[in-house]
Amino acid sequence: MSGQNLLIGVGNEFRNDDALGILVAREIRRRNLAGVTVVERSGEGTALMDTWAGAELVIVVDAIISGKAPGVIHRLDAARDEIPRGFFHYSSHAFGVAEAVGMARELNLLPAHVIIYGIEGKEFGEGVGLSDQVVKNIPELITMIEEDLHAFHAA
């Protein structure tokens, strides 16, 4: 992935709102944005670190749980923001997104530009389909991602 712009959609499409990252990744892939590689991952930390190795810009999209109202969009810059472990509370991985960012930072393996996006989820049980609060904010989330990609290329 050296020198590439990478979007990683994280989640499980059979756990309701946890499918957010996967579905957003599919939409970004469908838009066929120049210079962007799109991949889907379950959220296991070492796989994430392997995936983003050598990338210039990494955007990670995942459902988030922080206690805010369902549908709230979060944007974190991993180069400057600490990633709260509780954000990925519903991850089935003990070593997930937050831990991967922390470990990569400690090992000096974190790409220079890592942005984490998420929408506050509501439903994480078994099932297919996102909650209404998540669905209604996906267009805004995709616009924010596209703006970050454009700004990175303009810089």
N, C-alpha and C positions, 0 to 999 in steps of 0.2 A: 504493500500500500504506500510505498515511499512517495512523498510529495503529493499525495492525493487528498482530496476532500472526501470525507467519509461520513455517511449518515448511518447510524446503527439504531434500528428499531428493536426495542427490548420488550419481551413479554410472552404471554401464553394466550393464544387466541381462543382457548376453551375455558378461560377464567374471567368472563365478563370484561370489566374495565381494564384488566391486566393486558388485554389485547391492544390497547392504545398504541404502543410503540410499533407493533407489527403492522397495524393498519395504516398508520401514518407513513411508515417506510414504504409500504406498497403504493400509496398515493404519490409520494415523492418519486418513486421509481417510474410510475405511470407517466409523470410529467417529463421524464427524460431530461433532467437538467444537465447542462453541459458541465463536465468536470467533476461530477458527483457520483461516487460509488455508493450504492445502497445495499446494506446487508441486514438480515434478521438474525437475532440471537435470543437465547432464553434468558440471559442475564447472569450467567455464571461468570464470575470475575476473571478467572485466568483466561477464559475464551475471549472475553472483552479485551484484555490486555494484548493477547495475541493478534486479535483483529485490528486494533488501532496502531499496532507497531509500525512506525515509519510514516504515519499519516501526518499531514500538515495541519489540517483542520478536522476535528471530529465533533459531530453533533450526535448526542445520545438522546433518544426519546423513550420515555417510560412513564407508566402510570405512577402517581405519587400519592402518598398518604401522610399528611402532616397535621391533620386536625382542622385545616381550613375547610371552607365550604366546597362541596363537590363542584367541579368545573373550573376552579381557580387554576390559572396557568402559572407555572413556575419557570424561571430561567436562571440558571446558575452558571457562572464562569468558573470552571474547575481550576484555572490558573490562579485565581485570587480568592475564591469562595471555598470554605470548608463544606463538604457535602454531608449533611446530617444523615447518620445511619438510619434513623427512623423514617426517612422519606420513602424508603423501599421496604417498608414493614411487611408487605405481603409477598416479598420475594421468597421463593422456596430455597434460595441459596444462602448459606451462611456467609459466603464470600461473593457478594453481588456488586452492583454498580458503585456504591459508596466505598466499599472496601477496595475495589479494583483501582479507583481513582487515588485513594490514599496510599496503597501499596506502590502504584506506578510513580506517584510523587516522591515517595521515600527512596525508590530505586533509581530515580532520575530517568524514568522511562515514560513519563506522561508527555504526550504531544504538547507543543507550545500553546495550542488553541483547542480547548475542549469545552464545549457548551452542552449543558444538560437541560433538556426541556421535559416538562411533564405537566399533565393536567391532573388535578386532584381527583382521585377516583371515589366511587361510592360503593359499587358492587364488585366483589372479588371471588364470589362463589363459583361453583361449577356452572357453566352455561356459556352460550354464545350471544354476543351482542353487548354494546356499550350502553351505559345509562344515558338518559337524555341530557343531563348536565354536562357530560363529557362530549357527547356528539355535537352539541350546539357550539362548543368552543374549538373544535378541530380546525375550521377554516382560519380562525385567528392564529392558532398555533402554526399552521402551515405558512401563513403569511410571514410570521415572525422568523421562521426558519429560512424562508427564501430571502428575507431582508438581511439576515446574518450572512448567508452565502454571498449575496451581492456585495455587501460591505467588505467582506474579507477579500473578494476579488478586486474591489476598487482601491483597497489600501496599498 
